[in-house]
């Protein structure tokens, strides 16, 4: 690139301005700007060539749709000038001019009073570049102001009805408003930065524009820089006022952002209250079920105690009804047992022992399974 610029007799400082253009993944080099100036003297000590280049940021409408649709975009133009003092030739490189500047430049070149062959004064390109900035920024700030005003009219804390906070979709709507507002605040901050960059460039240009007549005075050539100085002063003031307007807009957006945060916090608070109420109702229901279970448990305990009391008597009654024990009433009170009693115990005792063994075996298996499950869970956590 430096070799190409050298063949065109363009000073190498212009290369870094060219690098800010091209296809980018994001708004890369949007915050880059600058102003470079260089004066060259010939071998006789006379001023021969004056070179300058700079960036200017401008706002312009487009037709692209993004995540948050914004019909405006912030762009940049690069202007290079090489003015030959002796020949009066004025070579310029203009990159990505705004539509307004292109229209003004085309109208200027088509004027019937222009001499042929056409020669442009040294300050003409700068006048056209600077004069086309203010209108776009004013329209863009008005667009941002309108968007913030619409959100302010739609989203305020007083419109949040506590009875409707729990309605489905209300929280999502507030979050969407917050995202939109954050996007607008980002655009306002970028606008303030772009305006500050333009102001700095025009201030440096104004300093150099006052130096050129002084340099040419040694060559006994008169150059009028008053028009450029007046235009620069006027546009610097316009940019400063636009920056103040953007600052006021930022303050309004910040107030609205705080209101939205309060709204979202209020909604979250009401949602937590609803969850707490539901939890309390569930706890109360569980408490009622627990109370009923306790009553049932006490009833079953009383029945178990009563059953335990009557089990021995029931066993004795059943044993006497089997016929293995006889009560003899002829000779006072005598009890005799038949041989079948031993058969009863020989059958019942092994069955009782077998039942107890099965119960103990199943209990041991259950405990082993539980211990194995606990060991596997502990190994997974470890």
SVG drawing of the C-alpha trace seen along z (x, -y; Angstrom):
<svg xmlns="http://www.w3.org/2000/svg" viewBox="-69 -39 87 129">
<polyline fill="none" stroke="black" stroke-width="0.4" points="0.0,0.0 2.8,-2.4 4.4,-1.7 1.1,-2.5 0.7,-5.7 4.3,-6.6 3.7,-6.2 0.8,-8.6 2.9,-11.0 0.6,-10.7 2.3,-11.0 2.4,-7.6 0.3,-8.9 -2.8,-8.4 -2.3,-4.6 -3.6,-4.3 -6.8,-6.1 -7.3,-3.6 -7.0,-0.7 -10.1,-1.7 -12.2,-0.9 -13.2,2.5 -15.4,5.4 -15.4,5.7 -17.0,8.2 -18.2,5.4 -17.9,1.6 -14.1,1.8 -12.2,-1.5 -15.5,-3.4 -13.8,-5.3 -10.6,-6.0 -10.1,-9.5 -7.3,-12.0 -5.9,-14.9 -2.5,-14.9 -0.8,-17.9 2.5,-18.2 4.1,-21.1 7.0,-20.4 9.6,-22.9 11.7,-22.6 15.4,-22.8 15.3,-26.6 13.5,-26.9 10.2,-27.8 6.9,-26.2 5.9,-23.7 3.2,-21.3 0.7,-21.2 -0.8,-17.8 -3.6,-17.0 -5.9,-14.1 -8.5,-13.5 -11.6,-11.5 -15.1,-12.9 -18.0,-11.0 -21.5,-11.4 -24.9,-9.9 -26.9,-8.6 -30.1,-6.6 -29.9,-3.1 -32.3,-0.3 -30.7,2.6 -32.6,4.2 -30.9,5.4 -31.9,7.0 -33.2,3.7 -34.2,2.0 -32.5,-1.3 -32.8,-3.1 -29.7,-5.2 -26.0,-4.3 -22.8,-6.1 -20.3,-6.1 -17.0,-7.8 -15.4,-9.6 -11.7,-10.0 -10.5,-13.1 -7.0,-13.6 -5.7,-16.8 -2.5,-17.5 -2.3,-21.2 0.6,-22.4 1.4,-26.0 3.2,-26.8 0.9,-25.1 -2.3,-25.5 -3.2,-21.9 -5.5,-20.4 -5.4,-16.5 -7.9,-14.9 -8.8,-11.4 -12.3,-11.1 -13.5,-7.8 -17.0,-7.0 -18.5,-10.4 -22.0,-11.0 -24.8,-11.4 -25.2,-15.0 -21.5,-15.7 -21.6,-13.9 -24.7,-15.9 -23.1,-19.2 -19.8,-18.3 -21.7,-17.3 -23.8,-20.5 -20.6,-22.6 -18.8,-21.0 -21.9,-21.4 -22.2,-25.1 -22.1,-27.1 -19.9,-29.8 -17.0,-27.3 -14.0,-28.0 -12.8,-25.3 -10.4,-23.6 -11.7,-23.4 -9.4,-24.4 -10.6,-24.1 -9.4,-26.4 -7.4,-24.8 -10.2,-25.3 -13.1,-24.2 -13.1,-20.5 -12.8,-21.2 -15.8,-23.6 -17.9,-21.0 -16.9,-18.2 -17.5,-20.2 -20.7,-21.9 -22.5,-18.6 -22.1,-17.1 -24.6,-18.9 -27.9,-18.1 -27.4,-14.3 -26.5,-14.4 -29.5,-16.6 -31.9,-14.2 -30.3,-11.2 -30.5,-12.7 -34.1,-13.6 -34.8,-10.0 -33.2,-8.8 -35.1,-11.5 -38.4,-10.2 -37.6,-6.6 -36.8,-7.4 -39.9,-9.6 -42.1,-6.7 -40.6,-4.4 -41.1,-7.0 -44.8,-7.3 -45.2,-3.6 -43.1,-2.4 -43.4,-4.2 -43.7,-2.8 -47.2,-4.3 -48.6,-2.1 -47.6,1.1 -50.7,2.7 -49.8,4.9 -52.8,7.1 -51.5,7.8 -47.9,8.3 -48.3,12.0 -49.9,12.1 -47.9,14.2 -45.7,12.2 -45.6,8.9 -42.1,9.6 -40.8,10.6 -42.3,7.3 -40.4,5.3 -37.2,7.1 -37.7,6.4 -38.2,2.7 -35.0,2.8 -33.0,4.3 -34.4,1.8 -33.5,-1.1 -30.0,0.2 -29.5,0.3 -30.7,-3.3 -28.4,-4.4 -25.5,-2.7 -26.3,-4.6 -26.5,-7.9 -23.1,-7.3 -21.6,-6.5 -23.1,-9.6 -21.5,-11.8 -18.2,-10.2 -18.5,-10.7 -19.4,-14.3 -16.4,-14.8 -14.1,-13.3 -15.5,-15.6 -15.0,-18.6 -11.4,-17.7 -10.7,-17.2 -12.3,-20.6 -10.4,-22.4 -7.1,-21.0 -8.2,-21.9 -9.0,-25.4 -5.5,-25.8 -3.9,-24.6 -6.1,-26.8 -4.9,-29.9 -1.3,-28.8 -1.5,-28.3 -1.9,-32.0 1.1,-32.7 3.2,-30.1 2.2,-31.5 2.9,-35.0 6.6,-34.3 5.8,-33.3 4.1,-36.6 0.8,-34.9 -2.4,-35.9 -4.8,-33.2 -8.2,-33.9 -8.9,-31.4 -11.7,-33.4 -14.5,-31.5 -13.2,-28.1 -12.5,-29.6 -16.1,-30.9 -17.6,-27.5 -15.4,-25.6 -16.3,-27.8 -20.0,-27.5 -19.9,-23.7 -17.9,-23.3 -20.6,-25.2 -23.3,-23.1 -21.5,-19.9 -21.1,-21.2 -24.8,-22.0 -25.7,-18.6 -23.4,-17.0 -25.3,-18.8 -28.6,-17.7 -27.3,-14.1 -26.2,-14.5 -29.6,-15.6 -31.1,-12.6 -28.7,-10.3 -29.9,-11.7 -33.6,-11.1 -32.8,-7.6 -31.0,-6.9 -34.0,-8.0 -36.2,-5.7 -33.7,-2.9 -33.9,-3.3 -37.7,-3.3 -37.6,0.0 -35.3,1.5 -37.7,0.6 -40.5,2.1 -38.7,5.3 -37.7,5.4 -41.3,4.8 -42.5,7.6 -39.9,9.9 -41.0,9.0 -44.6,9.7 -43.7,13.0 -41.7,14.0 -44.7,13.0 -46.9,15.2 -44.5,18.1 -44.3,17.6 -48.1,17.6 -48.2,20.8 -45.5,22.4 -47.3,21.4 -50.6,22.9 -48.8,26.1 -47.1,26.1 -50.5,25.6 -52.0,28.5 -49.0,30.7 -49.5,29.7 -53.2,30.7 -52.3,34.1 -49.6,34.6 -52.1,33.8 -54.6,36.3 -51.8,38.9 -50.9,38.4 -54.5,38.9 -54.7,42.1 -51.4,43.3 -52.6,42.8 -55.8,44.7 -53.8,47.6 -51.6,47.5 -54.6,47.9 -56.0,50.7 -52.6,52.4 -52.4,52.1 -55.9,53.5 -55.1,56.3 -51.9,57.1 -53.9,57.3 -56.4,59.8 -54.0,61.9 -53.0,64.2 -56.7,64.7 -57.6,65.4 -54.7,67.9 -55.9,69.7 -59.5,69.8 -58.4,71.2 -56.2,73.8 -59.0,75.0 -61.4,75.2 -59.0,77.6 -60.0,80.4 -56.4,81.3 -57.0,80.2 -59.9,81.5 -61.2,80.0 -62.5,82.7 -65.3,81.4 -66.2,84.8 -63.3,84.8 -63.1,81.1 -61.0,79.2 -58.6,81.3 -57.0,80.7 -55.9,83.5 -54.1,83.3 -54.4,85.7 -51.6,87.1 -52.8,84.8 -51.4,81.7 -47.9,82.8 -48.7,83.2 -50.0,79.6 -46.8,78.2 -44.6,80.4 -46.3,78.8 -46.8,75.3 -43.2,74.8 -41.4,75.5 -43.7,73.3 -43.1,70.5 -39.4,71.0 -39.5,71.1 -41.5,67.9 -39.0,66.1 -36.1,67.3 -37.7,66.1 -38.4,62.7 -34.8,62.4 -33.3,63.4 -35.4,60.8 -34.4,58.2 -30.7,59.0 -31.1,58.8 -32.8,55.4 -30.0,54.0 -27.3,55.2 -29.1,53.6 -29.4,50.3 -25.7,50.4 -24.7,51.1 -26.8,48.2 -25.3,45.8 -21.8,46.9 -22.4,46.3 -23.9,42.9 -20.9,41.9 -18.5,43.1 -20.3,41.0 -20.1,37.8 -16.4,38.5"/>
</svg>
